[in-house]
């Protein structure tokens, strides 16, 4: 099993089809769950720092769709979308996900996210289950790990603001 770590994010590959990421946030689970599930919060942290998120649609219920459109500095847009399969506040989310790009295709994967309370902090675990080792490797080679680190640094900033009552 491959494992890469830094103080904030751990990425493991427990099987040929899976990517598992873990990260601890210095905020209570209910707040982290809220930051993940309310569009007015997601728009502040989802996407790397040089992009904006002009579209953030979330129908947070089993069978409900979600869609996010990132805008790059050059104006081009990148769409991600999926459907929620399970929503258990503030413990768990299960949803499909794909990078929807006509030039690349849009292989879908299943994401399971858990939020565990640990002494006032939240351990977040995200598991991405892909349809093949090739799709999983493509996801890994897309810059996903660096992107997750960047968005989670932005999420850290938002969580501080939310705890101070300014977000």
C-alpha angles and dihedrals in degrees: 000000000000115000130184123179144180126172091275111030133038121192121192134175105212093172140008090266103040140081115188121191127185130189135167118222122200093232137081119275095247091057094047090048090050091050089053097046109039117077092213088063099035091058089064098056113015109102132032119291099262093055134074128217106223093165123047113159120171128174095185103203135089105285092019119128129229129197133180127185119198119200118211121214089259090057098253116134132223120199128206121183145162148143128264114239100175132017118182110167122245097355114054148010127190119186144148117249137189140170101235107211119144091208094052101028125234113261108185125223134186117244123198117188125188128189116204122187112227118175095320092318129096126233107207118198122186122188120191114196113197131195094240143002089255093057091045091050091048089054091050092048093050092081090261096145095053090044092053091049090052096047091047091052086054090047090053089057092049093048090054089052092047091051090050090050096243100109 
